Amino acid sequence: MLVAGIDVGGTKCLALAVDGEGSVLGEVRVPTPPSDGLVGTLGGLVAELESSLGRSMAGVGVGAPGLVDQHGVLRAAPNVPGTVELAVGPRLASLTERPVQVDNDATCATEAEWRLGAARGATDAVMVTLGTGIGAGLVCGGQLQRGRHGFAGEVGHMVVDPDGPRCPCGRRGCWERYASGSGLRRLAREAAEAGQLAHVVAQAGGDPDGVMGEQVVAAAREGDAEALDVIERFAWWVGLGLVNLTNVLDPEVLVIGGGLARAGDVVLEPVRRAFAELLYAPGHRTHPRIVLATLGERAGALGAALLAGEMLALRASLGQEAPSAPWAPPAAGGEVGK
């Protein structure tokens, strides 16, 4: 059995054809279209996978950024402008005539890292994806968590500074304004405008407003003291959020994924130090392991495929192989993705 898994990103959509063992047999990617063309693009990716492999997909899994409810509707996506109340699941199921499972993209990435990657074997884990924004997936007691309405894991919108910069969600001081890729960029530009990061500013053509987070990471790797200072401040904000999650959930492992995971130890080590300094009662508890994700950019699409496969297996066990509403949860017998 083959299942399509699609990760909807801010700039690209990545689709994988995945077999029952979790092996990737096909891959297609296209630029992310405007919201009014998204469902058609997703359907086209499924068709392209089927055409290239000469085999049909038994089902489709989609990981989308933002609030995804239990009916496969993308309610809001602050980092994908114009995407609100988009019925991805129902419309894609109608278009492809395949069962469709839609989840938050970080939930999908967490499923992949938990089943096959950095959190494999853990019963309690949190994966935090640091990209343009911040998302998270939660595993508690050996169960992937979605919350009552499917919205669990929107940790990027924890308010850590009520007087902080405005977030695309409309509030001020959300964690992702400090600890995401855009947060690192903001901290770097503030440092540049204050007369720091001379080497990085020179690489940006002399314009502090052109400084990028990737340039700061590269300079920090080379030992640039001012770049390392920016990374330390960024890591403090990352550590603060991770501590808040640990105080609530007590995980055994914290997995850092998303684009910033590629920075490696230059970010990971100061995050670990900040975490140890900020954690409640650090000398009287076992600290969670803080590790980097291992599955890279495929994690979201792979996890979407795994969740779709679990949905199909659960339907089969309940005698619901051909439901009238293929995007909806099973009628009985438990939650999809357990």
C-alpha positions as CSV (number, residue, x, y, z in Angstrom):
1,M,0.0,0.0,0.0
2,L,1.2,3.5,-0.9
3,V,0.2,6.7,0.8
4,A,0.9,10.2,-0.2
5,G,2.2,12.6,2.4
6,I,2.3,16.4,1.7
7,D,3.9,19.1,3.7
8,V,2.6,22.6,3.0
9,G,5.3,25.1,3.6
10,G,5.5,28.9,3.3
11,T,7.4,28.6,0.0
12,K,7.0,25.1,-1.2
13,C,4.8,22.0,-1.0
14,L,6.7,18.7,-0.7
15,A,4.9,15.4,-1.5
16,L,6.2,11.9,-0.8
17,A,4.9,8.5,-1.8
18,V,5.5,6.3,1.3
19,D,5.0,2.5,1.7
20,G,3.9,0.6,4.7
21,E,7.4,0.3,6.0
22,G,7.9,4.1,6.0
23,S,10.2,4.0,2.9
24,V,10.0,6.9,0.5
25,L,9.4,5.7,-3.1
26,G,8.6,9.0,-4.8
27,E,9.0,12.7,-4.3
28,V,7.6,15.8,-5.9
29,R,7.8,19.5,-4.9
30,V,6.3,22.7,-6.3
31,P,6.1,26.3,-5.1
32,T,3.3,27.0,-2.6
33,P,0.5,28.7,-4.5
34,P,-1.9,31.4,-3.2
35,S,-4.6,30.0,-0.9
36,D,-7.2,29.9,-3.6
37,G,-5.1,27.5,-5.6
38,L,-3.8,25.4,-2.8
39,V,-6.2,22.4,-2.9
40,G,-5.8,22.1,-6.7
41,T,-2.1,22.1,-6.3
42,L,-2.3,19.3,-3.6
43,G,-4.4,17.3,-5.9
44,G,-1.9,17.8,-8.7
45,L,0.9,16.5,-6.5
46,V,-1.0,13.3,-5.8
47,A,-1.7,12.8,-9.5
48,E,1.9,13.4,-10.3
49,L,3.1,10.8,-7.7
50,E,0.7,8.3,-9.1
51,S,1.7,8.9,-12.7
52,S,5.5,8.7,-12.0
53,L,5.2,5.5,-10.0
54,G,2.4,3.9,-12.0
55,R,0.5,3.1,-8.8
56,S,-2.5,4.5,-7.0
57,M,-2.3,6.2,-3.5
58,A,-4.5,4.5,-1.0
59,G,-4.9,7.7,0.9
60,V,-3.4,11.2,1.4
61,G,-2.0,12.9,4.4
62,V,-1.5,16.7,4.6
63,G,0.5,18.7,7.1
64,A,-0.5,22.4,7.0
65,P,0.7,25.3,9.1
66,G,-1.7,26.9,11.6
67,L,-5.0,25.8,13.2
68,V,-6.3,22.5,11.6
69,D,-9.5,21.2,13.1
70,Q,-10.6,17.6,13.4
71,H,-12.6,18.0,10.1
72,G,-9.5,18.9,8.1
73,V,-10.4,22.6,7.9
74,L,-7.4,25.0,8.1
75,R,-9.0,27.7,10.3
76,A,-6.1,30.1,10.5
77,A,-2.5,30.3,9.3
78,P,-0.9,33.6,10.4
79,N,2.3,32.9,8.5
80,V,0.5,32.0,5.2
81,P,-1.4,35.2,4.4
82,G,-4.9,34.9,3.1
83,T,-5.4,31.3,4.3
84,V,-8.5,31.2,6.6
85,E,-11.4,28.7,7.0
86,L,-10.0,26.6,4.1
87,A,-11.6,23.2,3.9
88,V,-8.5,21.3,2.8
89,G,-9.6,17.9,3.8
90,P,-13.2,17.8,2.4
91,R,-12.2,19.5,-0.9
92,L,-9.1,17.4,-1.5
93,A,-11.0,14.2,-0.7
94,S,-13.6,15.2,-3.3
95,L,-10.9,16.1,-5.8
96,T,-8.8,13.0,-5.5
97,E,-11.5,10.5,-4.4
98,R,-9.1,9.3,-1.8
99,P,-9.4,9.3,2.0
100,V,-7.6,12.4,3.4
101,Q,-6.1,13.1,6.8
102,V,-5.1,16.7,7.5
103,D,-3.1,17.7,10.6
104,N,-0.9,20.6,11.7
105,D,2.5,20.5,10.0
106,A,4.4,20.4,13.3
107,T,2.2,17.5,14.5
108,C,3.1,15.6,11.4
109,A,6.8,16.3,11.8
110,T,6.5,15.1,15.4
111,E,4.9,11.9,14.3
112,A,7.8,11.2,12.0
113,E,10.5,12.0,14.5
114,W,8.7,10.0,17.2
115,R,8.2,6.9,15.0
116,L,11.4,7.0,13.0
117,G,13.7,9.7,14.2
118,A,15.2,11.6,17.2
119,A,12.3,10.8,19.6
120,R,12.0,7.1,18.7
121,G,11.2,5.0,21.7
122,A,10.1,7.9,23.9
123,T,6.8,7.9,25.7
124,D,6.8,11.6,26.4
125,A,8.3,14.0,23.9
126,V,7.9,17.5,22.6
127,M,9.1,18.5,19.1
128,V,9.5,22.3,18.5
129,T,9.9,23.4,14.9
130,L,11.9,26.7,14.6
131,G,11.2,28.2,11.2
132,T,9.5,31.4,10.1
133,G,7.3,30.8,13.1
134,I,7.3,28.2,15.8
135,G,5.1,25.1,15.9
136,A,5.2,22.0,18.2
137,G,4.0,18.5,18.4
138,L,3.3,16.7,21.7
139,V,3.6,13.0,22.7
140,C,2.3,12.3,26.2
141,G,2.0,8.8,27.7
142,G,2.8,7.2,24.3
143,Q,0.0,9.1,22.5
144,L,0.3,11.8,19.9
145,Q,-1.8,14.7,21.2
146,R,-4.1,16.9,19.2
147,G,-6.3,18.5,21.9
148,R,-10.1,18.6,21.9
149,H,-10.4,20.6,18.7
150,G,-7.1,19.6,17.0
151,F,-5.3,22.8,17.9
152,A,-2.7,21.5,20.5
153,G,0.9,22.5,19.9
154,E,0.5,26.2,18.9
155,V,3.3,27.1,21.3
156,G,4.7,29.8,19.1
157,H,1.9,32.0,20.3
158,M,2.6,31.7,24.0
159,V,3.1,35.3,25.1
160,V,6.5,35.7,26.8
161,D,6.6,39.5,26.7
162,P,3.2,41.4,26.7
163,D,5.0,44.6,25.7
164,G,7.1,42.9,22.9
165,P,6.9,43.2,19.1
166,R,3.6,42.6,17.3
167,C,3.1,39.1,16.0
168,P,1.3,38.3,12.7
169,C,-1.4,36.7,14.8
170,G,-2.3,40.2,16.0
171,R,-0.9,40.0,19.6
172,R,2.3,41.2,21.1
173,G,5.3,39.3,22.5
174,C,4.6,35.8,21.2
175,W,7.4,33.4,21.7
176,E,8.0,33.1,17.9
177,R,8.8,36.8,17.7
178,Y,12.0,36.0,19.7
179,A,12.9,32.3,19.1
180,S,12.0,31.6,15.4
181,G,14.1,32.3,12.3
182,S,12.4,35.7,12.0
183,G,13.2,36.3,15.7
184,L,16.9,35.7,15.1
185,R,16.7,38.0,12.2
186,R,15.1,40.7,14.3
187,L,17.7,40.4,17.1
188,A,20.5,40.5,14.5
189,R,19.1,43.7,12.9
190,E,18.8,45.3,16.3
191,A,22.4,44.5,17.0
192,A,23.5,45.8,13.6
193,E,21.6,49.1,14.1
194,A,23.4,49.5,17.4
195,G,26.7,49.4,15.6
196,Q,27.5,45.7,16.2
197,L,28.0,42.8,13.7
198,A,30.3,44.9,11.5
199,H,31.5,41.8,9.6
200,V,27.9,40.5,9.0
201,V,26.7,44.0,8.0
202,A,29.5,44.2,5.4
203,Q,28.3,40.9,4.0
204,A,24.8,42.4,3.7
205,G,26.1,45.2,1.6
206,G,26.5,47.6,4.5
207,D,22.7,47.7,5.2
208,P,21.7,46.6,8.7
209,D,18.2,46.0,7.4
210,G,19.6,43.4,5.1
211,V,21.2,41.2,7.8
212,M,19.9,37.6,7.8
213,G,19.9,35.0,10.5
214,E,21.9,32.6,8.4
215,Q,24.7,35.2,8.2
216,V,24.8,35.5,11.9
217,V,25.0,31.7,12.4
218,A,27.9,31.5,9.8
219,A,29.8,34.3,11.6
220,A,29.2,32.6,14.9
221,R,30.7,29.4,13.6
222,E,33.8,31.3,12.6
223,G,34.1,32.7,16.1
224,D,32.8,36.2,15.6
225,A,32.3,37.5,19.2
226,E,29.4,39.8,18.4
227,A,27.6,37.1,16.4
228,L,28.1,34.7,19.2
229,D,26.5,37.3,21.6
230,V,23.4,37.5,19.3
231,I,23.2,33.7,19.3
232,E,23.4,33.6,23.1
233,R,20.5,36.1,23.4
234,F,18.5,34.1,20.8
235,A,19.3,30.9,22.7
236,W,18.0,32.4,25.9
237,W,14.6,33.0,24.3
238,V,14.5,29.5,22.9
239,G,15.5,28.1,26.3
240,L,12.8,30.1,28.0
241,G,10.0,28.6,25.9
242,L,11.4,25.1,26.3
243,V,11.5,25.5,30.0
244,N,7.8,26.6,30.0
245,L,6.9,23.5,28.0
246,T,8.9,21.3,30.3
247,N,7.3,22.7,33.5
248,V,3.9,21.9,32.0
249,L,4.6,18.6,30.3
250,D,7.7,17.0,31.9
251,P,9.0,15.3,28.6
252,E,11.9,13.0,28.5
253,V,13.1,14.5,25.2
254,L,12.9,17.9,23.5
255,V,13.5,17.7,19.7
256,I,14.4,20.9,17.9
257,G,13.5,20.8,14.2
258,G,12.7,23.3,11.4
259,G,15.1,25.4,9.5
260,L,17.1,26.5,12.5
261,A,18.0,22.9,13.3
262,R,20.5,23.1,10.5
263,A,22.5,25.5,12.6
264,G,23.6,22.5,14.7
265,D,25.7,22.9,17.9
266,V,26.4,26.6,17.4
267,V,22.7,27.1,18.5
268,L,22.0,23.9,20.3
269,E,24.8,24.2,23.0
270,P,23.8,27.7,24.1
271,V,20.1,26.6,24.2
272,R,21.1,23.8,26.5
273,R,23.0,26.2,28.8
274,A,20.1,28.6,28.9
275,F,17.6,25.8,29.6
276,A,19.6,24.5,32.5
277,E,19.8,28.0,34.0
278,L,16.1,28.8,33.6
279,L,14.5,25.4,34.6
280,Y,12.6,25.2,37.8
281,A,14.4,23.2,40.5
282,P,17.1,22.1,38.1
283,G,19.1,20.2,40.8
284,H,16.1,18.1,41.9
285,R,14.9,16.6,38.7
286,T,16.0,14.7,35.6
287,H,16.5,17.1,32.7
288,P,15.0,16.2,29.3
289,R,17.4,15.5,26.6
290,I,17.6,18.4,24.1
291,V,18.4,17.0,20.6
292,L,18.2,18.0,17.0
293,A,15.7,16.4,14.6
294,T,17.2,13.8,12.3
295,L,14.7,13.6,9.4
296,G,15.3,17.0,7.8
297,E,12.9,18.7,5.4
298,R,11.1,15.4,4.8
299,A,9.8,15.1,8.3
300,G,6.5,16.9,7.8
301,A,5.5,15.0,4.6
302,L,6.7,11.7,6.0
303,G,4.7,12.2,9.2
304,A,1.6,13.2,7.2
305,A,1.9,9.9,5.3
306,L,2.4,7.9,8.5
307,L,-0.7,9.5,10.0
308,A,-2.8,8.8,6.8
309,G,-1.6,5.2,6.9
310,E,-2.7,4.9,10.5
311,M,-6.1,6.4,9.6
312,L,-6.6,3.9,6.9
313,A,-5.6,1.0,9.1
314,L,-8.0,2.2,11.8
315,R,-10.8,2.5,9.3
316,A,-10.2,-1.0,8.1
317,S,-10.3,-2.4,11.6
318,L,-13.6,-0.6,12.1
319,G,-15.0,-1.7,8.8
320,Q,-14.9,1.8,7.4
321,E,-12.8,1.2,4.3
322,A,-15.1,3.4,2.1
323,P,-16.6,6.2,4.4
324,S,-18.9,8.7,2.9
325,A,-16.8,11.6,4.4
326,P,-13.2,10.4,4.0
327,W,-11.7,13.4,5.8
328,A,-13.6,12.9,9.0
329,P,-12.4,11.0,12.1
330,P,-13.6,7.4,12.5
331,A,-17.1,7.0,14.0
332,A,-15.9,4.9,16.9
333,G,-13.0,3.0,18.4
334,G,-10.5,5.7,19.2
335,E,-8.6,8.6,17.7
336,V,-6.8,8.6,14.4
337,G,-3.0,8.5,14.9
338,K,-2.9,6.6,18.2
